[in-house]
Amino acid sequence: MGGTRFVYNDNAREISIPVLNTDKEKPYLIQSWVSAFQGNDKTPFIATPPLFRIEPDSTGTARISYTGAPLNSNTEVVYWLNIKSIPPVEKSPENQLQLVINSQFKLFLRAHDIEPLNFNNVELSKQNQGLVLKNNTPYHLTIKHIFIDDKRHPYDPLIQPHQEVVLLKETPTSQKVTVQFINDYGATVDKVLN
């Protein structure tokens, strides 16, 4: 895959997703589609081709097209981009175990005129209920790690736009708290609370 997360501006015709077959001997069928991030709602996307073959040690391309109306200004919606790799069926009289792998990647649909992400609009504070984050941006935020001094704390859920969440239930007594966010390029951006 050509990334771990993908961004689609609502005025783009399509985005291309490179899919690499690293197997030197076997071709794979690739099935791609977009699904709701939560629930089973229908999504405003079309994947073309929905099913295609990638030869051994080759690259193919999945194209994703947005079919919905333009988003309101400063809006971002998150979906799952699904890429399923299906191995060939071996012609053998013996029993076989075949693994079909469905990989999911975050797909962020953004209004074409969304304001640039500014991490200065993300507030960290120590409060009675614990370490609190207030997301004052129109973006979904992904946290890689929370560091209190040098101790790492994982945090999995995606933080919604304009959401306030308690990251840790206990109030850190440490002088230095660092929250690492993942940006559009997969790199980390640190936000420090002293």
C-alpha positions in Angstrom: 0.0 0.0 0.0 1.1 3.5 -0.7 0.3 4.8 2.9 -1.4 4.1 6.1 -4.0 6.8 5.8 -5.5 8.6 2.9 -7.0 12.1 2.4 -9.7 12.9 -0.2 -10.7 16.5 -0.8 -14.4 16.7 -1.8 -13.7 18.5 -5.0 -11.2 15.9 -6.3 -12.2 13.6 -9.2 -10.6 10.6 -7.7 -7.6 9.4 -5.7 -5.3 6.6 -6.8 -4.1 4.0 -4.2 -1.0 2.0 -5.3 -1.2 -1.7 -4.2 2.0 -3.8 -4.3 2.2 -7.5 -4.6 5.5 -8.4 -3.0 5.1 -12.2 -3.6 7.6 -13.3 -6.2 5.6 -16.3 -7.4 1.9 -15.8 -6.9 -0.6 -13.3 -8.4 -3.4 -12.0 -6.1 -6.9 -10.7 -6.6 -7.5 -7.4 -5.0 -10.9 -6.2 -3.9 -11.4 -2.6 -2.7 -14.3 -0.7 -1.2 -15.0 2.1 1.3 -17.1 1.4 4.4 -18.5 3.5 7.2 -16.1 4.1 10.1 -18.8 3.1 12.5 -22.0 1.2 11.7 -23.1 -0.1 8.4 -24.2 3.1 6.6 -23.9 3.3 2.9 -20.9 5.4 1.8 -20.7 7.9 -1.1 -17.7 6.3 -2.8 -17.1 4.0 -5.8 -13.9 1.9 -6.1 -12.8 1.1 -9.6 -12.0 -1.5 -10.5 -13.8 -3.2 -7.6 -11.8 -6.4 -8.3 -8.5 -6.7 -10.1 -5.5 -9.0 -10.4 -1.9 -8.1 -9.5 0.8 -10.2 -11.0 3.8 -11.4 -8.9 6.2 -8.7 -7.8 4.0 -6.0 -9.5 1.9 -3.0 -8.6 -1.7 -2.3 -9.3 -3.9 0.7 -8.7 -7.2 1.1 -6.9 -9.1 4.3 -7.7 -11.6 5.8 -5.3 -14.2 8.3 -6.5 -16.4 10.4 -4.2 -20.0 10.5 -5.5 -21.6 12.7 -2.8 -22.3 16.4 -2.5 -19.6 18.9 -1.5 -19.1 19.1 2.2 -19.8 22.1 4.4 -16.8 24.4 5.0 -14.4 23.2 7.7 -15.8 19.6 7.7 -13.9 16.3 7.8 -15.6 12.8 7.8 -13.7 9.6 8.3 -14.3 6.2 6.5 -12.5 2.9 6.2 -10.7 2.1 2.9 -10.7 -1.7 2.6 -8.2 -3.6 0.5 -8.7 -7.4 0.5 -6.0 -9.6 -1.0 -7.1 -13.0 -2.2 -4.5 -15.6 -3.0 -4.8 -18.1 -5.9 -6.3 -21.5 -5.2 -3.6 -24.2 -5.5 -4.4 -27.2 -7.6 -3.4 -29.9 -5.1 -5.2 -33.0 -3.8 -4.0 -32.2 -0.2 -5.9 -30.1 2.3 -4.9 -26.4 2.3 -5.3 -23.4 4.4 -5.7 -20.2 2.5 -5.6 -16.8 4.1 -7.6 -13.8 2.7 -6.4 -10.6 4.3 -8.6 -7.5 4.6 -6.5 -4.5 5.5 -8.3 -1.3 6.6 -6.9 2.2 6.3 -8.4 5.5 7.5 -9.8 7.5 4.6 -10.4 11.2 5.5 -12.9 13.1 3.4 -12.4 16.8 3.7 -14.1 19.9 2.5 -11.9 21.5 -0.2 -11.8 24.8 1.8 -11.1 23.3 5.2 -8.7 25.5 7.3 -5.2 24.1 7.7 -4.6 22.0 10.8 -3.0 24.0 13.5 -2.0 22.0 16.6 -2.0 25.3 18.6 -5.8 24.9 18.6 -5.5 21.6 20.5 -5.5 22.2 24.2 -4.0 20.0 26.9 -4.8 20.5 30.6 -4.5 18.8 33.9 -7.9 18.9 35.6 -9.5 17.1 38.5 -10.8 14.3 36.3 -7.3 13.7 34.7 -5.4 14.7 31.6 -7.9 16.5 29.3 -7.6 17.2 25.6 -9.8 19.7 23.8 -9.8 19.4 20.0 -10.7 22.9 18.8 -10.2 21.9 15.1 -12.4 20.5 12.4 -10.1 17.5 12.1 -10.1 14.0 13.5 -7.0 13.5 15.6 -5.0 10.3 16.0 -2.8 9.9 19.0 0.2 7.6 18.8 1.4 7.8 22.4 1.1 9.8 25.5 4.3 10.3 27.5 4.4 11.3 31.1 8.1 11.9 31.7 9.5 8.9 29.9 6.6 6.5 30.6 4.6 5.7 27.5 0.8 5.3 27.6 -1.1 4.1 24.5 -4.3 5.8 23.4 -6.4 4.2 20.7 -9.7 6.0 20.0 -9.9 8.6 17.3 -10.6 12.1 18.7 -13.6 13.7 16.9 -13.6 17.3 15.7 -14.4 19.8 18.5 -14.5 17.0 21.1 -13.2 17.2 24.6 -11.9 13.9 26.0 -10.2 12.6 29.2 -7.0 11.0 27.9 -5.9 9.6 31.3 -8.2 9.2 34.3 -5.5 10.2 36.9 -4.1 13.7 36.9 -0.4 13.5 36.1 1.8 14.9 38.8 4.8 15.0 36.5 6.1 18.3 35.2 6.2 17.2 31.5 3.4 15.6 29.5 3.9 14.9 25.8 1.1 13.8 23.4 2.2 12.5 20.0 -0.2 12.9 17.2 0.0 11.3 13.7 -0.2 13.8 10.9 -1.4 13.3 7.3 2.0 11.9 6.3 2.3 9.3 9.1 4.9 11.4 11.0 4.5 12.4 14.6 3.8 15.9 15.9 4.4 16.5 19.6 2.2 18.6 21.9 3.9 19.3 25.2 2.2 20.4 28.5 4.7 21.6 31.1 
